[in-house]
Amino acid sequence: MPLIGYARVSTEDQTPLPQSEALQTAGCVEIFEEHASGGNRARPVLARLLERISKGDTLVVVRIDRLARSLSHLLEVIERLEAKGAFFRSIQDPIDTGSPQGKFTLQVLGAAAEFERALIRERTKAGLASARTKGRVGGNPGLRAKDPAALRKVRLARQDGYMERLNETAQDWVPHVRRLRPDLAWEDVVRIINGPLPEARRWTQSRLLRAVKAYVGDGFLPAEVLARAGRRETDDRLPAIVAGIKGADPDITLQAICTRLEAMRERTPRGRTRWQPSSVKMLLERAERLGLMPYESSQNQM
C-alpha cells in the first residue's frame, strides 16, 4: 500500500525539510509540501493530494497539526479518505486508521468532539434561561430598532460566515467547476462532484450554483464558469463525463471509473446499469479524439 506524505509549514521563511525527511524515513513514496496556514482549510496542495489519493493509499503526516488545526477538520479529511478506501497515519500521534487501535482512537476523538458540542449547547441554553429570569432580552438592540447600520453589519457577518463555510469545502468542488464549466451542464457537474463524497456532504444543483456565484463575486473563480453550457451532441455527453472523472484523478483505474459511473446511476451507451472497463476505455479514447481530455491525462493513457 503506497504511503503518501504531506508536510506543511505556515510561512515562506520556514522549511518543510525536517518533516519531509521524517516522511521519507517512514517509507513515503511521494511527498507533498505546502506553505500555508493550518487554519486555512482550502489549501491547494492538500486539495490536489486528496483528489489524487486512491483506494489502498495511506496519507502520512509527522504530526496531526500539520494536517489540521481543529478536530472537525481532521475528522472531515479522514472521512473523505475513508470514502475513497484510503487510510490516515500520524507518525508522532497514536492514529493509524489502518489498524484497530488507530480506529479506536479516532472513535474516541469523534466522541470527544460531539461531547464538546453538547456542552456548548447546554451552556448556551443555561445562559439564555438565566438572562430571561433577570429580565434581560437577548439580541442586538440595533436590530430590534431596525437600525440600517446594524442590519448591514449583520448581513456582512453572515456573508463572511457563509464564505468561511464554503472555504472549508472548496477542495470538494472548486477544482471540478474550474475544469468542467461551461463545457458540461450543471447537472452533470454536480453528479461528478458528488461521486466520491459521502452522502452527508453531497451538493444539490441550486446550492452549488449559489456557492459558485459567491466565489465568482469575490474573484475566486472566473465569470466564464457561469456561462451557459453549449449544446452537446447526445453521443458526446458520456465521453465528456468520463473525461471529467479522469481529469479529477489522472491515476484512477478503469474499474474505479466504472464504480463511479454506477454510483452516479449513469447508464452505458447500450442502456445498461453495469459498466465494464472496456466501455470506459472506449469512451476515454473518444473523449481524447474530441479534445475533451486534459493533456496530462492523455499522456497517462499512452
Buried (B, 14 or more C-beta within 10 A) or exposed (E): EEBBBBBBBEEEEEEBEEBBEBBBEBEBEBBBBBBBEBEBBBBBBBBBBBBBBBBEBBBBBBEBBBBBBBBBBBBBBBBBBBBBEBBBBBBEBEBBBEEEEBBEBBEEBBEEBEEEEEEEEEEEEEEEEEEEEEEEEEEEEBEEEEEEEBBEBEEEEEEEEEBEEBBBBBBBBBBBBBBBBBBBBBEBBBBBBBBBBEEEBBBEEEEBBEBBBBBBEEEBBEEEBBEEBEEBEEEBBBBBBBBBBBBBBBEBEBEBBBBBBBEBEBBBEEEEEEBEEEBBBBBBEBBBEBEBBBEEBBEEEE
